[in-house]
Amino acid sequence: MLHITGDTHGDRDRLKKLEEQGESEWGENDTLIICGDFGFIFANSDYEREFLDELEKKPYTICFCDGNHENFPAIYSFPKENWNGGRVHRIRKNVFHLMRGQVFTIDGKKIFTMGGAYSRDKYMRFENLSWWKEELPNDAEYKEAISNLRENGNRVDYVITHTAPRYIIRMLGKEPSLRDMELTGFFDWIRHDVQFEHWFFGHWHTDRDIEGKFSAVYYSVKNV
């Protein structure tokens, strides 16, 4: 089964409590997907590495798309691999960073992933210490995303992102930033032109279902 949640921001207790929300104990056939701001590779410290080693002992798989509050150089330093049809950084044997613009087959479902977002709190952060310029996708990542979607006939089961289409952001009562209009506009294109069963995203620190096909996730866990 797939278990989908929002930003964990390196909170150990939060990640441990996620298992308690399941209907049964998670095992080797379960996959937890975090919709960005994973946060356990942020300071790139021994403290974080020790916890990642603990996660490696879990029987289930842990995946995350990147958010905006990520240490991208640290994440990108892990080995790249092909996994379940898409490209990943393998963090541990059962922990994967789902790279941007990929289509994976997990638990028999086609899953499109596209991380990244603009940091509205950038003014409070320091480059290469608490903020990294790679937070938004580049041209090559957009092209790869379009290519992979086309290879799948512009049809997937689930979309996993950090932020959301502009229309959905406004449905949350928020105003899309001008700084990531390319990304949210790209998501609007996907909303119109790609067939999908459901779209899950984080970033906005709220739990809310919108129009039956979109879910903002933060503390909630969606089991699909």
C-alpha angles and dihedrals in degrees: 000000000000119000114193126193142157139252114338096180094199093300106153095190091050093053092048092050092054090075090056090061092063122099090234139006113293116243142174092298093057127091126193114206120194116201097223139298091074089166100188091107097046107103089027087222137153087250090060093043091054090055092047087054088054090051089053088065092060115107093223133069123256120204133174138181113216123261128195096269096068136116095237099183089054092049092045091053091071119092118278116230141168109246129174092342100313141072122269143169106237106222096173132347090277101023119085137178106218104220123225122277096015132137114212131184107221123166088351093303129116109232125189116202130196118164130187139082141176118273107234087190093054091120088066095050137078123231114252091005106062101352132046129194093228090075091107125056120257128224094267091055092051091049092049091049092052091046094050092047091051091050087057093048091254088287129118136152100232137016117209118193140147101230126023144234115290092248092054092046088056090049086060088057092253132120117234114242120246087222095070100031090124091059099041089043089052088052090052088056090052090048090058104032107032123071114225138158097220141353122215124191140165129191098096097073095230138107112227139139116219128198093335096282105064131064127187105205130195116137095000123092117215113206113204 
